[in-house]
Amino acid sequence: MGQGLKTEAAEAGRLCPMDYRYRPEDIAAAPTLPALQQLDALWVVGGLYGNREALDALLGAYRADPARRKALVFNGDFHWFDAEPAWFAEIQAEVDCHLATRGNVETELARESIGAAGCGCAYPEEVSEATVQHSNRIIERLHAVLPEAQRRRLADLPRFVRAEVAGLAVAIVHGDAHSLAGWNFSREALQSAQARQAAQAACDAAQVRVFASSHTCLPVVSDLGGGQHWVINNGAAGMPNAPGALHGLCTRIAGTAPKEAIEHRHSGALHLSLQAIYYDQDAWWRRFERCWPPGSDAHESYAARMRQGPLLCASR
């Protein structure tokens, strides 16, 4: 179980449901989908959060990637702020054109009703109770606008997928190696040598060189030891990831270096990078405030980050 995960007597928003969990060995046994085989470039996009403007910018950047064989995977939590039927449908239609995993948001939306897990974030203890309750109410509002057909579509999404990039194996997980809401691939966790050793062991058990993750909402690129195994977490595609830097981020894993990147690491045949998503801030803010005005749960939890960036910046 990951940092902060609770399974018994836990309040909504801090609970890790049993159906969130899997083993690295399950990842090793999963087949690689044909669309994710023999890739020259893989783009992994976690935490879009319904940001339509970020989605448009992302798709433009992805199409401009000159890699011959490439794929884009939406790595969960592509819904969140899009609590209007038409807006939700627009996001889902674009996601359906690519591959996707389900994050805690999609997993809870796929249920008939919001249960004991609340938002499913499995927030650790250091996250305030106010933030947890805001998130629980956001998921309830989002659940209320979701058509039944979309609910079934989200339920069918996998918890993880494997990819092959430049001949090497990559696991795409929303959370960590054990849970789709796990926090073991957070930047805070990976500062610990013990956590890096555990992640390296998970790479061995999953038979992958890289874990691409997202859930914890802040980016990190971590060498787990000797440049042989890595965790890369894009933070959020649809929100700022560093103070004063208001763009989103996505992950690019490829056999060639990116033209430009916020962070770029090279390991043998692989190039791992965090790519900026420069979206229309003003248009996004207008869209966000129409749905989530001052005083609303999303505004209370996220407005400061959207306008100024998070309080803490990324670290390795």
Secondary structure, 3 states (H helix, E strand, C coil): CCCCCECCCCCCCCECCHHHECCHHHHHHCCCCHHHCCECEEEEECCCCCCHHHHHHHHHHHHHCCCCCEEEEEECCCCCCCCCHHHHHHHHHHHCCCEEECCHHHHHHCCCCCCCCCCCCCCCCCCCHHHHHHHHHHHHHHHHCCCHHHHHHHHCCCCEEEEEECCEEEEEECCCCCECCCCCCCCCHHHCHHHHHHHHHHHHHHCCCEEEECCCCCEEEEECCCCCCEEEEECCCCCCCECCECCEEEEEEECCCCCCCCEEEEECCEEEEEEEECCCHHHHHHHHHHHCCCCCHHHHHHHHHHHHCCCCCCCC
